[in-house]
Amino acid sequence: MTGGLAIGESKYSFTFSQPGAVLNAFGSTATNYALSSQKTTVGFALGAGTEYRIDRNWSMKFEYLYVDLGTVTINTVDIDGVPFRVDYHVRDHIARIGLNYRFDSGPIVARY
């Protein structure tokens, strides 16, 4: 088992285009809207793993880690100028599979 502090950067990007939203003397045009955010957040990580020895020098391992960096809120206005809020939860699931080789040098003996 493992657990601890996690620090990470989250990036959010959203683009919206509404064809024919604005009518003018030249006909209709599209209304474009873009929203982006980049933020460093602090949260936690929890995980577990196991290792299986294949022979004297080789082993296989499996690890799982859950990272939760909380909820990020973006306050903005929409195409019409009406305020709204975007909330998104920043979390990740990480799985690792590995193969390890142990360099066996034998016991260390002090000689004087």
Backbone as numpy.savetxt, mean C-alpha at the origin, in Angstrom:
# Nx Ny Nz CAx CAy CAz Cx Cy Cz
5.06 -14.67 15.12 4.21 -13.49 15.12 5.10 -12.24 15.12
4.60 -11.22 14.47 5.32 -9.96 14.44 4.31 -8.81 14.43
4.73 -7.67 14.83 3.86 -6.50 14.82 4.67 -5.26 15.10
4.15 -4.14 14.68 4.85 -2.90 14.95 4.32 -1.72 14.19
5.09 -0.67 14.23 4.76 0.59 13.59 4.96 0.50 12.08
4.05 1.07 11.31 4.18 1.11 9.86 4.03 2.56 9.40
4.90 2.96 8.50 4.85 4.29 7.91 4.86 4.10 6.39
3.93 4.75 5.71 3.86 4.58 4.27 3.27 5.79 3.58
3.46 5.83 2.28 2.94 6.92 1.47 1.80 6.40 0.61
0.68 7.10 0.63 -0.45 6.72 -0.21 -0.66 7.78 -1.28
-1.03 7.30 -2.45 -1.32 8.20 -3.57 -2.71 7.88 -4.08
-3.50 8.92 -4.29 -4.87 8.78 -4.80 -4.99 9.65 -6.04
-5.57 9.08 -7.09 -5.76 9.84 -8.32 -7.10 9.48 -8.94
-7.86 10.49 -9.33 -9.18 10.30 -9.91 -9.36 11.32 -11.02
-9.81 10.88 -12.19 -10.09 11.77 -13.31 -11.48 11.48 -13.84
-12.24 12.54 -14.11 -13.61 12.40 -14.60 -13.81 13.33 -15.78
-14.44 12.83 -16.81 -14.76 13.65 -17.97 -16.22 13.41 -18.33
-16.99 14.49 -18.44 -18.40 14.37 -18.80 -18.62 15.05 -20.15
-18.72 14.24 -21.21 -18.92 14.83 -22.55 -20.24 15.59 -22.63
-20.23 16.75 -23.30 -21.44 17.53 -23.51 -22.01 18.18 -22.28
-21.23 18.33 -21.24 -21.75 18.89 -19.99 -21.97 20.39 -20.07
-21.17 21.08 -20.85 -21.27 22.53 -20.94 -21.72 22.90 -22.36
-22.80 23.67 -22.43 -23.28 24.16 -23.73 -22.86 25.61 -23.90
-22.30 25.94 -25.06 -21.92 27.31 -25.35 -22.27 27.63 -26.81
-21.87 28.77 -27.29 -22.21 29.21 -28.66 -21.61 28.29 -29.72
-20.58 27.54 -29.37 -19.92 26.65 -30.34 -20.41 25.21 -30.23
-21.40 24.95 -29.41 -21.90 23.59 -29.20 -21.56 23.12 -27.80
-21.53 21.84 -27.63 -21.24 21.29 -26.30 -19.76 20.92 -26.19
-19.25 21.06 -25.00 -17.86 20.67 -24.70 -17.86 19.79 -23.46
-16.78 19.08 -23.30 -16.66 18.19 -22.15 -16.20 18.97 -20.92
-16.66 18.54 -19.79 -16.19 19.07 -18.51 -15.24 18.04 -17.92
-14.03 18.47 -17.60 -13.03 17.57 -17.04 -12.77 17.93 -15.59
-12.53 16.89 -14.78 -12.28 17.08 -13.36 -11.19 16.09 -12.96
-10.23 16.55 -12.19 -9.16 15.68 -11.70 -8.93 15.95 -10.22
-8.68 14.89 -9.48 -8.42 14.98 -8.05 -7.25 14.06 -7.75
-6.26 14.57 -7.03 -5.13 13.73 -6.64 -4.65 14.15 -5.26
-4.05 13.18 -4.57 -3.54 13.43 -3.23 -2.36 12.50 -2.98
-1.40 12.99 -2.24 -0.25 12.19 -1.84 0.03 12.52 -0.39
0.06 11.48 0.47 0.18 11.73 1.89 0.95 10.60 2.57
1.80 10.95 3.52 2.50 9.95 4.34 1.68 9.75 5.61
1.37 8.48 5.91 0.55 8.18 7.09 1.26 7.15 7.96
0.82 7.08 9.21 1.38 6.16 10.19 0.29 5.20 10.63
0.65 3.93 10.77 -0.31 2.93 11.20 0.40 1.76 11.86
-0.08 0.55 11.58 0.50 -0.62 12.22 0.63 -1.75 11.21
1.46 -2.73 11.57 1.64 -3.94 10.77 1.57 -5.14 11.71
0.89 -6.19 11.26 0.80 -7.45 11.99 1.09 -8.58 11.03
1.77 -9.61 11.51 2.08 -10.70 10.60 2.48 -11.97 11.31
2.64 -13.00 10.50 3.07 -14.31 11.00 3.78 -15.03 9.88
4.55 -16.02 10.25 5.27 -16.78 9.25 5.73 -18.11 9.80
6.20 -18.93 8.89 6.72 -20.23 9.27 7.88 -20.58 8.36
8.77 -21.43 8.86 9.90 -21.89 8.07 10.02 -23.40 8.22
10.26 -24.07 7.11 10.36 -25.54 7.10 11.73 -25.93 6.57
12.45 -26.70 7.34 13.79 -27.14 6.95 13.68 -28.32 5.99
14.26 -28.17 4.79 14.23 -29.24 3.79 15.35 -30.23 4.03
16.55 -29.74 4.22 17.69 -30.58 4.59 18.64 -29.75 5.44
19.91 -30.16 5.53 20.85 -29.50 6.43 21.03 -28.01 6.14
21.07 -27.63 4.86 21.35 -26.24 4.52 20.18 -25.48 3.90
19.15 -26.16 3.45 18.05 -25.50 2.75 16.78 -25.49 3.58
16.05 -24.36 3.47 14.74 -24.26 4.12 13.82 -23.41 3.26
12.52 -23.61 3.42 11.50 -22.81 2.74 10.78 -21.99 3.80
10.32 -20.81 3.40 9.59 -19.99 4.36 8.37 -19.38 3.70
7.37 -19.08 4.54 6.17 -18.37 4.12 5.90 -17.31 5.16
5.63 -16.08 4.71 5.32 -14.97 5.62 4.09 -14.23 5.12
3.27 -13.77 6.04 2.11 -12.94 5.72 2.17 -11.70 6.59
1.88 -10.55 5.99 1.91 -9.28 6.71 0.70 -8.45 6.31
-0.02 -7.95 7.32 -1.14 -7.04 7.10 -0.71 -5.66 7.56
-0.85 -4.66 6.68 -0.46 -3.28 6.99 -1.71 -2.40 6.90
-1.95 -1.62 7.95 -3.09 -0.70 7.99 -2.58 0.69 8.32
-2.76 1.62 7.39 -2.29 3.00 7.58 -3.45 3.97 7.82
-4.61 3.44 8.19 -5.73 4.29 8.55 -6.52 4.82 7.36
-7.35 5.81 7.63 -8.20 6.42 6.62 -7.68 7.80 6.26
-7.62 8.08 4.97 -7.20 9.40 4.48 -8.44 10.11 3.95
-8.58 11.38 4.29 -9.71 12.19 3.86 -9.23 13.32 2.96
-9.93 13.50 1.83 -9.65 14.61 0.93 -10.91 15.47 0.85
-10.80 16.73 1.24 -11.91 17.68 1.12 -11.69 18.51 -0.14
-12.69 18.54 -1.01 -12.56 19.24 -2.30 -13.93 19.74 -2.75
-14.01 20.25 -3.96 -15.28 20.65 -4.56 -15.44 19.94 -5.89
-16.68 19.66 -6.28 -16.92 18.95 -7.54 -16.96 19.93 -8.71
-17.34 19.44 -9.88 -17.37 20.23 -11.11 -18.26 21.47 -10.96
-19.36 21.33 -10.22 -20.32 22.42 -10.04 -19.94 23.34 -8.88
-18.83 23.08 -8.21 -18.41 23.91 -7.09 -18.99 23.50 -5.76
-19.67 22.36 -5.71 -20.27 21.87 -4.46 -19.20 21.10 -3.67
-19.02 21.44 -2.39 -18.01 20.75 -1.59 -18.39 19.27 -1.38
-17.39 18.42 -1.43 -17.59 17.02 -1.06 -16.30 16.45 -0.52
-16.41 15.27 0.05 -15.29 14.63 0.73 -15.07 13.23 0.19
-13.81 12.86 0.03 -13.44 11.51 -0.38 -12.66 10.88 0.77
-13.10 9.72 1.24 -12.40 8.96 2.27 -11.93 7.65 1.67
-10.69 7.29 1.91 -10.23 5.98 1.47 -9.33 5.38 2.54
-9.46 4.08 2.68 -8.72 3.33 3.69 -7.45 2.78 3.06
-6.32 3.01 3.70 -5.02 2.57 3.17 -4.61 1.31 3.92
-4.62 0.18 3.21 -4.20 -1.09 3.81 -3.63 -1.99 2.73
-2.85 -2.97 3.17 -2.21 -3.87 2.21 -2.03 -5.24 2.85
-2.08 -6.25 2.01 -1.80 -7.63 2.40 -0.56 -8.06 1.63
0.45 -8.51 2.35 1.71 -8.90 1.72 1.99 -10.36 2.07
2.22 -11.18 1.05 2.59 -12.58 1.25 3.94 -12.81 0.60
4.81 -13.52 1.30 6.14 -13.82 0.78 6.41 -15.31 0.89
6.99 -15.84 -0.15 7.46 -17.22 -0.15 8.94 -17.16 -0.46
9.75 -17.89 0.30 11.18 -17.79 0.09 11.90 -19.12 0.24
13.09 -19.15 -0.30 13.97 -20.29 -0.20 15.27 -19.79 0.42
15.69 -20.40 1.51 16.88 -19.95 2.24 17.98 -21.00 2.15
19.22 -20.51 2.09 20.38 -21.38 2.16 21.20 -20.97 3.36
21.55 -21.92 4.20 22.33 -21.66 5.40 23.79 -22.03 5.13
24.68 -21.07 5.27 26.11 -21.31 5.11 26.63 -21.89 6.42
26.91 -23.16 6.41 27.31 -23.87 7.62 28.82 -23.79 7.79
29.26 -22.98 8.73 30.69 -22.84 8.97 31.13 -23.62 10.19
30.20 -24.25 10.87 30.54 -25.02 12.07 30.68 -24.11 13.28
30.97 -24.68 14.41 31.09 -23.87 15.64 32.35 -23.01 15.61
32.24 -21.87 16.26 33.38 -20.96 16.36 34.11 -21.30 17.65
35.40 -21.59 17.54 36.20 -21.96 18.70 37.33 -20.95 18.85
37.42 -20.36 20.03 38.49 -19.41 20.30 39.77 -20.17 20.62
40.87 -19.76 20.00 42.17 -20.41 20.26 43.16 -19.34 20.71
43.89 -19.65 21.73 44.89 -18.71 22.27 46.27 -19.28 22.14
